[in-house]
Amino acid sequence: MNLFKDLYNLCSDGNISISTAESCTAGNFASNIAAFPGASSFFKGGIIAYQNNIKIQVLGVVESVLHQKTAVCSEVVEQMADGVRKKFSSDFSIATTGYAGPSGGSKINPIGTVFIAISSKERTLSKHFLFSGSRESIVSQAVNNGILFLIQELKNQK
């Protein structure tokens, strides 16, 4: 079954709204959600926060955390998820940050490193992933793993 159909069913049945904050996936979550007929019933919208100043100014990420830890870490992605959920007044949000390549990355966080966070009123949590392949493949893996993570959290908080 299509994971985005599962998301639609969970959100529609539970009257749950969703928003997104994306860096390395550059709108791919939002695009995949909005491509599903009826998505406007639960999808409030999203922010592509590719540059750090957008993460700070629009999503409320703490600047000192960005400088100390870089944009690719659990603290930043959790702040992104929390910020977009509050900005859109949604029940849940998903956020991504990472290095899709071919440049970027470090010894600690090489290309393929992606952090994904889910935020709700009850909690905000993140997962760290290390994907491989081309830029497109890394983004696709992030979207697929992120939607599974979101669906899991929706079911856990029913």
C-alpha positions, 0 to 999 in steps of 0.5 A, spaced: 500 500 500 502 507 498 505 510 504 502 516 503 495 513 502 496 510 509 498 517 512 492 520 509 487 515 512 491 516 519 490 523 518 483 523 516 480 518 521 484 522 526 482 529 524 490 530 525 494 536 521 501 535 518 506 540 516 513 540 514 520 543 515 525 541 510 532 542 508 536 536 505 529 533 502 528 540 499 520 540 499 520 532 497 516 531 503 511 536 502 511 534 494 509 527 495 504 529 501 500 534 496 500 529 490 495 525 494 488 527 492 485 530 498 491 532 502 488 539 503 484 536 508 490 535 513 496 538 510 497 545 512 504 546 508 511 546 509 517 551 509 524 549 505 529 552 510 535 550 506 539 556 508 541 557 516 538 564 516 531 561 514 532 556 520 534 561 525 529 567 522 523 563 520 523 556 524 526 559 531 532 554 531 537 557 536 543 560 532 548 558 537 546 551 536 547 551 529 554 554 530 556 549 535 553 543 532 552 545 525 545 544 521 546 537 521 544 534 528 539 532 532 538 538 536 537 543 530 532 538 526 528 537 533 528 545 533 526 545 526 520 540 527 518 544 533 518 551 530 514 549 524 509 545 528 508 551 532 508 556 526 502 552 522 499 550 528 499 543 526 498 537 530 504 533 527 510 536 523 516 532 520 523 536 519 529 533 515 536 536 515 542 532 512 548 531 507 545 529 500 552 530 496 555 530 492 559 535 497 558 537 504 559 532 510 565 531 515 568 525 518 563 525 524 557 526 519 559 524 512 555 525 505 548 520 506 547 523 514 540 525 515 536 527 521 529 526 521 524 529 527 517 528 528 514 533 533 507 533 536 504 537 542 506 531 547 514 530 544 519 531 539 524 526 537 529 525 532 532 519 528 539 519 525 540 515 518 546 514 514 544 513 507 548 511 501 548 512 493 547 518 489 544 525 491 537 523 488 537 516 492 539 519 499 533 524 498 529 518 496 531 514 502 530 520 507 523 521 504 521 513 505 524 513 512 521 519 514 514 517 512 515 511 515 517 514 522 511 519 521 506 514 520 509 510 526 509 516 531 501 517 529 500 510 531 503 511 537 500 517 539 493 515 538 
